[in-house]
Amino acid sequence: MKRAVKKNRRFSREFKVAAVKRVLAGEPLGKVARELELKFDVLWTWKKRVVEQGEHCLYDVGRRRGAYRKQPSSESQERRIRELERLIGRQEMEIRFLDKALRRVEELRQEKNDDGEAASSK
């Protein structure tokens, strides 16, 4: 007779790390899952997370919202950096253009007011 696996069980970080270490040491994943009364998928997910991201990704009881998101690859990070550098370059060009235009407008305003009085603020 099969034992019913309890639903919504919560596990401590130490429990998760110990289970994954057993699997990484060479014990069959299915055997460890049966002995610890875990679902195969749960233990497989923990193992995958540890292999890809390290033990620090196994948190204490429960799940943190968004805590297990995959880190972007170095290629996508480099692409993002290039995009941001292009954007910064465009913004620098716009700032220079607007700065020159503002100086030119101020020069023209000064030239129009040649009667010696202060220029109008309008």
C-alpha distance (Angstrom), angle and dihedral (degrees) to the residues before:
residue distance angle dihedral
M1 . . .
K2 3.80 . .
R3 3.73 121.1 .
A4 3.78 115.6 -125.6
V5 3.78 112.1 -118.5
K6 3.78 110.8 -129.8
K7 3.78 114.2 -115.1
N8 3.79 124.6 -129.5
R9 3.77 95.1 14.3
R10 3.78 115.5 167.4
F11 3.77 124.5 -144.3
S12 3.76 133.7 -158.5
R13 3.78 120.8 -120.0
E14 3.80 90.9 -111.9
F15 3.82 90.9 55.1
K16 3.80 91.7 50.4
V17 3.81 93.5 47.4
A18 3.81 92.0 48.0
A19 3.81 91.9 50.1
V20 3.81 92.8 48.7
K21 3.82 91.8 46.9
R22 3.81 89.6 55.6
V23 3.81 90.3 53.2
L24 3.80 92.8 45.4
A25 3.82 89.3 49.7
G26 3.79 88.5 62.6
E27 3.79 106.7 -91.8
P28 3.80 113.3 137.8
L29 3.78 111.6 -97.2
G30 3.81 93.2 -133.5
K31 3.80 92.6 52.5
V32 3.81 93.2 50.0
A33 3.80 90.6 47.0
R34 3.82 91.8 51.6
E35 3.79 93.6 46.6
L36 3.80 92.5 49.8
E37 3.82 92.0 40.4
L38 3.78 92.0 -120.9
K39 3.75 130.4 142.7
F40 3.79 111.5 -103.8
D41 3.84 91.0 -126.3
V42 3.81 93.1 54.3
L43 3.79 93.8 53.2
W44 3.80 91.4 42.6
T45 3.85 89.5 53.4
W46 3.81 92.0 50.2
K47 3.81 90.9 48.9
K48 3.79 92.7 48.0
R49 3.80 91.6 49.2
V50 3.82 92.2 50.2
V51 3.81 93.1 47.5
E52 3.83 93.8 47.6
Q53 3.81 101.9 35.7
G54 3.79 109.3 11.1
E55 3.80 137.1 -110.0
H56 3.79 92.2 -65.7
C57 3.83 88.2 75.2
L58 3.79 91.9 66.5
Y59 3.78 104.4 87.9
D60 3.77 131.2 -167.0
V61 3.77 123.5 -90.4
G62 3.78 114.6 -23.4
R63 3.75 132.9 4.7
R64 3.78 127.5 -68.5
R65 3.75 113.5 -137.6
G66 3.80 109.7 -106.8
A67 3.80 92.0 -5.6
Y68 3.82 94.7 123.5
R69 3.77 99.7 52.5
K70 3.73 114.1 138.8
Q71 3.79 116.5 -108.1
P72 3.80 113.5 -115.3
S73 3.78 114.8 -102.9
S74 3.79 119.9 -105.9
E75 3.80 89.0 -112.2
S76 3.79 92.7 57.1
Q77 3.80 90.1 44.4
E78 3.81 90.6 53.0
R79 3.81 90.3 48.6
R80 3.81 90.2 50.9
I81 3.82 90.9 49.2
R82 3.83 90.8 52.1
E83 3.82 90.6 50.1
L84 3.80 91.4 50.1
E85 3.81 92.4 47.3
R86 3.82 90.0 52.2
L87 3.79 89.8 49.8
I88 3.81 91.2 50.1
G89 3.82 90.0 50.3
R90 3.82 91.5 51.9
Q91 3.78 91.2 48.3
E92 3.82 91.4 49.9
M93 3.82 89.7 52.4
E94 3.81 91.3 49.4
I95 3.81 91.2 48.9
R96 3.82 91.7 50.8
F97 3.81 91.1 47.2
L98 3.80 93.3 49.1
D99 3.81 91.5 44.7
K100 3.83 91.1 53.3
A101 3.81 91.3 45.1
L102 3.81 91.2 50.9
R103 3.82 91.5 49.6
R104 3.82 90.5 49.2
V105 3.81 91.9 49.9
E106 3.81 90.6 49.9
E107 3.82 90.7 49.0
L108 3.81 91.2 50.9
R109 3.79 91.3 48.6
Q110 3.81 90.5 51.9
E111 3.83 91.3 48.4
K112 3.83 92.8 51.6
N113 3.79 92.0 53.7
D114 3.80 97.7 62.8
D115 3.84 97.1 142.7
G116 3.79 89.6 90.7
E117 3.78 97.4 -107.4
A118 3.77 124.6 119.5
A119 3.79 114.7 -85.3
S120 3.78 118.8 -101.3
S121 3.76 117.2 -102.9
K122 3.81 91.7 -137.4
